[in-house]
Amino acid sequence: MQYRQLVDFHIHTDNSCDGHDSLTYMCEQAAARGIRALAVTDHAECQRYFTDSFHTAIRYSFFETLKARSAFMGQIAVMTGMELGQPLHDLKAADDALHANSLDFIIASLHCLRGQPDFWQLDYSALDPDRLLSDYFAEVYDTVCWGQFDSLGHLTYPLRYMVGRAHLPVELSRHADEIDEILKRLVADGKALELNTQGYRTEYGRPTPDLPLLRRFRELGGEYVTIGSDAHYAADVGANIADGLALLQEAGFSFVTLYDRREPVPVVIR
């Protein structure tokens, strides 16, 4: 199925520590692939925000995004954004990031537990996956309660590495109650849940979150979902967005959401 309204609301440029291509090149690729709206969501990792100069990088990213918005006007709607990682690990850093620029869109993500490295860096042979996931979902819930964001990024992020790389036999059903509390709080606060398509391009082979949790979010009254490729290269801008849109339709959603000046704007899936 061909989708006419393609949006990608999660990309990283070379203003992210793990990004590789310029925003100009990424916008050119997006336009060539029929993307109509793009949110630039470079990283702000709060636990190392000042030591690793994220406070400088996000300001430069914002400046670059404004230039791209003007340059690509009429081709792509280029929105200002940020992926705010681990905001509760350093509230001073989070506050600086939130007030540094006038943004359209903020993703909140949890890439690591307090005092630990990123999930992709962990040695899972020495860890209890259920305990790790319980700690993860507890921190995610606290982040959702904090609430200074628009969309919750890649809810099942650890599974990319626990299942996809380490091949652990994870039973997500054991954490159904914990996940429900997160989803219910998103619904109550009018926040969005992100469908992140990067997992399609990893050993995990699935998006984060996958169909069962998308359906559950909808059952609980979830209205807003955002979609993003999580591209770190221009070659991946828009990757698997069509797959994600089909999955959202299967889960019962008729539109995805983009954000303009922090306000949700529905985009019909068609």
N, C-alpha and C positions, 0 to 999 in steps of 0.2 A: 504493500500500500504506500502511495506517495502522500506525504503530508505537506500542506501548503503553508502552514504557519509554524515555521521552525524558529525556536528561540534557544539560546544557550546561556544559561545564567550561572555559570561557574567556569571561569578560565583563569589561568595564571600566565603572566608575561615574564619577561626577563627582569622585572622588578620584584619577583618572588625569588627566594633563595634557591628554589628548585625549578624555576621556569627557565626557558631556553630561547624564546623568540621574542622579537619586538612586537608591541601592540599593533603597529602599522601592518606588519606581515600577517599577524593573526586576523586582523580585520579584512585584509585582502582575501585571505583564504575563506573566511566566513561568508563574505559576499559571493564568492565563486560557488559556494555550496548552498546558497539559498537561505542562509540564516538572516532573519529579519530583525532580531534584537539580540544584543550581546551585553552581558554584565561582566565587567572586569573586576575580579575578586582576588586580587593579590593577597598574599598571606600577611597576617599580623599575629605572630605566635607570642602570646602574652608572657609566658614563663621566661623568655629570653628576648623580650621586646626591645629593651634599651641596650643590652649587651651586644646583640647581633644587628643593631641598627634598623629594626623593622619600623621604628618611629620615623626614620628618614625615608625609607623605601615606600611606605604607603602614601606619603605626601607627594613623592615624585610620580607614583602610579596615578594618583588623582590628576596631577597636571597633564600627564600623558593622555589620560582618558579624555579630558576636556579637548585636547588638540585633535584626538581621533574622532570625537563626536562631531566636530566642525568639518574635518576632512572627509568624513564618510556620510555626511548628511544627505538624505535622499536614497542611500543604499542600505544602511543599517542604523538602527537606533542603538547607540553605544551608551550604556548606563554606567554610572560610577558605583563601585562596590568594594567590598572587602570580605575576606574570610577571616573571622576573628577566632583564633584558636585558643582554647583553654582560658577564657576570660576570668574565671574564678581563681586561677593560679596567681594572678597579679592584678588586683582591681585598679591600681594606679595606672598600670599599662593599658588596661581595657578602657579606662576613662579617657586617657590621652588619645587612643585610637578612635574612640567614638566621637571625639570633639575636634579631631584634626582636620576633617574635611566635611563638606556637605554632600552626603552620599545618597544615592537612590536605594541601595540594597545592602543588607548585611547578613551574611551567613555566620552562624555560630557552630563551631566544630570542636570535637574533643579528639585529638590525635594521640594523646598520652595521658596516663594517670599522673597524679601529683607526685613529683619526685622521680618519675620513671622516664625512660626514652620513649620515642614514638613506637607505636605498635609494630611497625615494619622492622624495627631494630631488635625486638625482643627474641630471646632464645626460648621457644615454647616447650622444649623438651624438659625444662625444669619448672614448668608452671602448671597450675591447676586451671584449666580453661573455664570452668564454671565459676570459680572464685574471681577470676580475672574479669569475666563478663558481668558478674554481679557488682563488682567495684566500678566497672565502666558505666553501667546503666545508672548506678546511684549518682555518679558525677554528672552524667548527662541530665538526669532529672533535676539536680541542683542548678545546672546551667539554664534549663528551661524555666525554672522558677525565677531565676535572675531576670530573664526576659528581655534584655536590651538588644534584640536582633529581630530579623524578619523571617528567616527560614533556618530550620535545624538541618545541618549538613550530614550527609551519609551516615544515618543512624547506626547501621551495622558495620561500620568501618573496620573493627578488629577482625571480622570474618574474612576479609581479603587475605589476611596473613595467617590466621589461625587455621582456616579451612583451606584456602587457596594454596598457600605455600607449605605450611606445616602438616596439612592433611589430618588435622585433629577431628575426631568424631563428635562434633559439637551438636547438642540437642537444644536448639533455641527455644523449644517449647517449655523447657525448665525455667525460662525467664519471662514467660508470658505475662505474669502479673506485673513485673517490673517495667516491661515495655508498655503495657497498657497504661500505667500511671504516667509515663512520658507522653504518650499519645493523647490521653485525656487532658493533660495540662496544656498541650499545644492547642487542642480544640477550644478549651475554656478561654484561653488567652488570645485566640484568633491568629495564631502563628501558623506558618507554613511548614510542611515537611518536604525536604528535598529528595528527589529521585536522582541519584548520582550514577551516571552511566559508565564511569571508569572501570568498574568491576567487570564489565563485559570484556574488557581488553587485558585482563589479568588471568592468572591461573584459576582464580575463583570462578570466573565465567558468568557471573550474575551481577545485576546492579545492586546498589546499597541505598535503601532496603529493597528486598525482593517482593514479589507479588503478594504473599500472605500478609505482610505487614502493611502494604499499601491498601489492601482490602480492609484490614482491620481499622486503619485510620479512617477510611471512608465510613465504615459501619459505626464508628464512634462519633460521627458527625464532622469529620475533617473536611474542610472546604478548599483550603489553599495548598497546592503542591507546586513546587518549582522544579525545574529540570536543568541539569548541567552536565557537560562532558567531563569536567575536571581536567581539561586539557592543560598540559604543561609544555606542549609543542604545537606549533601551528598546524601540523599534519593531523592533530586530533580535535581541532575545533569542530564542533557539531557531530563528533563521532557517536554513533549509537543513539542519537536523539530520537530518530524515527522508531527504533526499537522501544525506547522508553515511553514514547507517546502511545504506542500500541499497548504496552503493559498498563499504562494509566487508564486507558479506555477499558481494558479487561477488568481493572480493579473498580470501575464504576465512576471514574471522573470524566467529565465532559469538557473541562478546560484546565489549562495550566495557568500559572500566575507569574506575571512579571511585576517588578516594583519600580515605580516612578516617584522619586522624592519620598520614599518609605511608604507609599500607598499602594495597595494591591490592585493590579489591573488584570482582569481575566482575558485569556487568549483561548478562543474556542479551538479544540482539537478537531481538525477536519482535513 
